[in-house]
């Protein structure tokens, strides 16, 4: 049997014994929290061997889309500019400091996010443009939608430390422990005290200026 066939067989066996983790994120009033980064780390058991996949963060209507992006350490991210104007993307964050100078259209290159942490994105031309990249040391991650829920699939059975983070949280959120059985579904709920997102002032579009 070839190495590829062996690897495929091992993957199928692993997935057949995989668990699902459903995570709900709510604010202090019980309302759903969108754009929260959720990820699960296994402190015990085999290391997470799945590779990171390339991602895109677009610039559309002078905003970063998506507003929050969650990636595994080692992921290469491109920044295509879909606007008919120039952008200058940068970050001064300790987890990743970089800049992509004035451009439009295809991203001039990719940025590899190789260190876990939160990276705040900005545009040197449009100061209201803010975005976030949450770099995590695991392939088990997701971002909550408008319902405040996520589902992490294909987790090997075991004990996990589950984390949640939101750009407008008022304080750090304590991780929770989840013990997952093979082919079972676990549940974790977070309550995050968050500020209300208030979009920064964005001037009316003027192609000559913006």
N, C-alpha and C positions, 0 to 999 in steps of 0.2 A: 504494500500500500504506500502511495506517495506521501510526502510530508504534508502536502496540501490537503489530501484526503484525511489524514490523521488529525490535522488541525480542525478541519470542518467537523469531524466526528466528535472531537473534544468539545467544540463550541456547542453543537447540538445537545450533547449530554449536559453541559453546564446550563443551557437555557431551559432544558426540560426540568431542572431542579431549581429554577430561578424564582425569586419572589417579587412582589410589587409593593411599593411604598406610596401611599397616598398622603399628601401633605396639604393642610389648609392653613392659610395665613389671613388673620383678621386684625383689625385695628382695635383700639381701646373700647370703641362702641360696638364692636362685633361686625362691622362692615368689611367686605372683602378688600384685600390689599393687592393691587396689581403691581407688576414690575418688581416683585421681590425675588431675589436669587435664593434658590433652595438647593442644597447639595448634601450628599451622604458619604461619609468616610468610614471605611471598615478598619478599626484599630487592630482587629484580629483577622486571621485567615490569609489567603494568598493575595499578593499585590495586584492592583488593578492594571491589567495588561493591555486594555484596549487603547488604540492610538487616538490622538486628537485629530479632528477634522478641520479643514480650512473654513473660515467664516467670512462674512461680509458685514460691514456697518456702513450703510448708505447715508448720503446727505441729500435730503429731499425737502424742498420748501424751506431751506435754511435751518434744518433741524437734523440731529443724528437719529437714524432709524435702524434698529430699535433704540429706545431711550436707555434701556439696560440690556447688556449682553453678557451671558455667562459662558465661559469657555474653560476647557481643561488646560492645565499648564502645558506649554509647548505648542499651542495652537497658533497658526499663522492667520492673521486677519488683514483683509484688504479694505480700503475705504473709498469705494467709487463715489464720485460726485455727480449726482443726477441733475444738479441745477445748471442753468445756463450762465453761471457766474463762477468766480474763483472762490475757493476755500483754502484755508491754511490750518490743517489739523495738528494739534499738539497735545502733550501731557507732561506735567512736571511731577507726576506721582512717583513715590519711591519704588513701587512695584514695576513701573515701566515709564521711563522718560524718553520721549521721542518727538519728532516733528516731521510733517510732510508739507513742504512749502507750497506756495500758490499753485493750484492746478484745477482743472475741470475734466470731467469724463473719467476714464479708467484710472484707477489708483496707480501712482507711479511705482509702487512696490508694496510688499507685505510687511507687517510688523509682527514679530513672533513674541507672544506673551509667555515668557518662560519662568516667571516668578509669581507664586500665589499672592493675591492681594487685590485691593480695589484700585482701579485706574480711572481717574477723572479725565474726560476728554473735553477739549475746547477748540474754538476756531479763533485764530488771531485777527480775523476780519470782522466776525459777527460775535460780539461778546455775550449774547443771550444763548448761544448754542452750547449746551452742556449735555454730555452723555457719560455713561459709566460702563466699564468692562470689569466684571468680577471674575478673577482668575482663580480656579479651584484645583486642588491636587487629586482629582477623581473624575471619572467619566460619568458618574451618577449625579446629574444635576439638571435643573430646569428653571424656568422663569414663570412666575404666576401670571395668569391672564386676568381678565376683568372679573372672573369669579373668585379670584384669590386662591385657586387650587392648582396643584400639579400632581402628576403621577410619574414616579420613577420606576421604570420597568427593568427586568432582567438583572436583578440584584441576586448574587449568590446568597444562600442562607447564611445567617450569622448576625453578629451584633454591630450596629452602626451608630455613629455619632452624626446626628442630623443638624444642619445649620441653616439659618435664614438671615438674610440681610436686605435692607432697603435703603435707598439713598436719603430718605427723609426720616429715618428712625431717630428718635431723641436719645436713645441709649443703646449700648450693645445688647444683643439678644443672646441669651444663654442657649447653648446647644442642648438637644434632647437625645436620649438614648432610645434606640429601637431594636428589638430582637425579632428577626425575620426567620420564619420557617420556610422550607422549600415549598414552592407552588402555593404560597399563601399570600394574603394581602395585609400589610400592616398600615397603621394610621398614626399620624402625628399632627398636632395642631399648635400653631404659634400665635400669640397675641403680641403685636408690635405697636408700641406707642409712636405714631408717626405724625409729622406735620402734614398739612394739606399742600399738595403741589400747586404752586402758583407760577404759571409760566412767566418768564421775564419778558419785558416789553420788546416786541419785535416790530420795527417800523414797517409801514406798507412797502411792498416790493417796488423797487426802482432799479431797473437793470443797469442803469448808468452808474448807480452808487453801490448797490448791494448784489 
